[in-house]
Amino acid sequence: MSAIFEYTKLNLERTIQNLKSKKFEFIYEDTETFVPENKTYSIYYLLDKRELYFTNIITSKYVRKMIRLFPSVYSQYTNIKTIDRENYPSNITPDITEKDYNTGSITRYFVQKANDKNALVYEISESDFNKNLTLYNKTSFSWVILGIKEDVIRQNTITIENKERNFKGINKILFPLQYWRPSKDVPVTLEKKLSLLKTN
């Protein structure tokens, strides 16, 4: 018995058994040939809302996976519900802690609408970034927040220039000394103090 069928049974929400296929309704996944008319098959609805089709019934020793040629009412409904549940990330300002400054860098997360190269690029949280954001292009990168001023400028400038290639406009919301703090072993000059004030 195939591994995919074993997986299906282990992740099953419900099933409809012992149905009969119609002419030109299915093809076999392995050979891409038509399933004969009146072939016994069963439908399996998984916990992740997928709808799978296999020949015979759940207790059969031999089954074959089938592909339905036209979407079922269930799959159409599921697709609509998926669109309704589309995630829309919120714009945030990163909450930088002393632990982050001890580390010297943070990871930042940004999105831009996938269908508009000129759309606003904005910062989001890690939790939003990890969601299925199908309407957005996403990027994340390390951002230096501690160190010698010249080194921080150089490293963060390289990051901005690299990201601007695919996320047009990100250079308008980032600047190299954003959230920067000088290292403790580096004297804090008046210029550094002023730069620090601008980032807060």
C-alpha positions in Angstrom: 0.0 0.0 0.0 1.3 3.4 -0.9 2.8 5.8 1.6 0.5 8.6 0.5 -2.5 6.4 1.3 -1.2 5.5 4.7 -0.6 9.2 5.4 -4.2 9.9 4.2 -5.7 7.4 6.7 -3.6 8.8 9.5 -4.7 12.4 8.8 -8.3 11.7 7.9 -11.2 13.9 8.9 -13.9 12.1 7.1 -14.5 9.9 4.0 -17.1 8.9 1.5 -16.7 5.3 0.4 -17.7 3.0 -2.4 -18.6 5.6 -5.2 -18.6 5.0 -8.9 -16.6 7.0 -11.4 -18.1 8.8 -14.4 -16.7 8.8 -17.9 -13.7 11.1 -18.2 -14.1 12.3 -14.6 -10.7 11.1 -13.3 -7.2 10.2 -14.4 -4.7 8.0 -12.6 -2.0 10.1 -11.0 0.8 7.6 -11.8 0.0 7.0 -15.5 -2.1 10.1 -16.4 -4.6 7.8 -18.2 -8.3 8.0 -17.8 -10.0 6.0 -15.0 -12.7 3.7 -16.5 -16.3 4.5 -16.1 -18.0 2.8 -13.0 -14.7 2.3 -11.3 -15.1 2.0 -7.5 -13.4 4.8 -5.7 -13.6 6.7 -2.4 -13.1 10.4 -1.3 -10.9 11.3 1.7 -11.1 14.7 3.4 -7.9 15.4 5.3 -7.5 17.5 8.5 -5.8 20.2 6.3 -9.0 20.4 4.2 -7.5 18.6 1.2 -9.7 16.4 -0.8 -8.1 13.2 -2.2 -9.4 10.4 -4.4 -8.3 6.7 -4.4 -9.6 3.7 -6.2 -11.5 1.0 -4.2 -12.3 1.4 -0.5 -10.4 2.1 2.7 -9.9 -1.6 3.6 -8.7 -2.6 0.1 -5.1 -4.0 -0.2 -4.5 -2.2 -3.5 -5.5 1.4 -4.3 -4.4 4.0 -6.8 -4.5 7.7 -6.4 -6.7 9.6 -8.9 -6.9 13.2 -10.0 -10.3 14.8 -10.6 -10.4 16.7 -13.9 -12.9 19.2 -12.8 -13.1 20.8 -9.3 -15.7 19.5 -6.9 -18.1 21.8 -5.0 -16.1 21.1 -1.9 -12.7 22.2 -3.4 -14.3 25.4 -4.9 -15.8 26.2 -1.5 -12.4 25.5 0.3 -10.6 27.8 -2.2 -13.1 30.6 -1.5 -12.7 30.2 2.2 -8.9 30.3 1.9 -9.2 33.6 0.1 -11.5 34.9 2.8 -8.9 33.9 5.4 -6.1 35.8 3.7 -3.6 37.2 6.2 -3.0 41.0 6.1 0.2 41.8 8.1 0.4 44.9 10.3 3.0 47.6 10.1 5.2 47.7 13.2 8.1 49.5 14.7 10.6 46.9 16.1 10.8 46.7 19.9 14.5 46.6 20.5 15.7 45.3 23.9 19.0 45.5 25.8 19.5 41.9 24.9 19.3 42.8 21.2 22.0 45.5 21.8 24.2 43.0 23.6 23.8 40.8 20.5 24.6 43.7 18.2 22.1 43.0 15.5 18.4 42.2 15.0 16.4 40.4 12.3 14.0 42.7 10.5 11.0 41.6 8.4 9.4 43.5 5.5 6.6 42.9 2.9 5.4 44.5 -0.3 2.3 43.6 -2.3 3.2 41.0 -4.9 1.3 42.5 -7.8 2.6 46.1 -7.5 6.3 46.8 -7.7 5.7 50.4 -6.6 3.6 49.4 -3.5 4.6 50.6 -0.1 7.3 48.5 1.6 6.7 48.2 5.3 8.0 46.4 8.4 6.1 43.6 10.0 6.5 41.3 13.0 8.2 37.9 12.9 4.9 36.2 13.7 3.2 37.9 10.7 6.2 37.1 8.5 5.8 33.4 9.3 2.1 33.3 8.1 1.0 32.3 4.7 1.0 35.8 3.0 0.1 34.8 -0.5 -0.6 38.4 -1.6 2.8 39.7 -0.6 6.5 39.3 -1.3 8.5 38.9 1.9 12.1 39.5 2.9 14.1 39.3 6.1 17.6 40.4 6.9 20.1 41.0 9.7 20.4 44.7 10.7 23.4 45.9 12.7 22.5 48.1 15.7 25.7 48.2 17.7 29.3 49.0 16.8 31.7 51.5 15.4 29.7 54.1 13.4 31.6 53.7 10.1 31.4 49.9 10.2 27.6 50.0 10.9 27.1 52.5 8.1 29.0 50.3 5.6 27.3 47.1 6.6 23.7 48.4 6.7 24.2 50.4 3.5 25.1 47.2 1.7 22.0 45.6 3.1 19.8 48.5 1.9 21.3 48.5 -1.6 20.8 44.7 -2.0 17.2 44.8 -0.8 16.3 47.8 -3.0 16.8 45.7 -6.1 13.8 43.5 -5.4 11.9 45.7 -2.9 11.8 49.1 -4.6 11.3 51.9 -2.1 12.8 50.2 1.0 15.6 52.7 0.9 13.1 55.4 1.7 12.3 53.9 5.1 15.7 52.6 6.1 18.8 54.5 6.8 22.2 53.0 7.9 22.2 54.3 11.5 18.6 53.4 12.3 18.5 52.1 15.9 22.3 52.3 16.1 24.1 52.5 19.4 27.9 52.9 19.7 29.9 50.1 21.3 30.6 50.7 25.0 34.4 50.8 24.4 34.0 53.5 21.8 33.9 57.1 23.1 30.6 58.7 22.5 31.2 62.0 20.7 28.7 64.8 20.3 28.1 63.6 16.7 27.3 60.1 17.8 24.9 61.4 20.5 23.1 63.4 17.9 22.9 60.4 15.5 21.5 58.3 18.3 18.9 60.9 19.1 17.7 60.9 15.5 17.1 57.1 15.6 15.0 57.2 18.7 
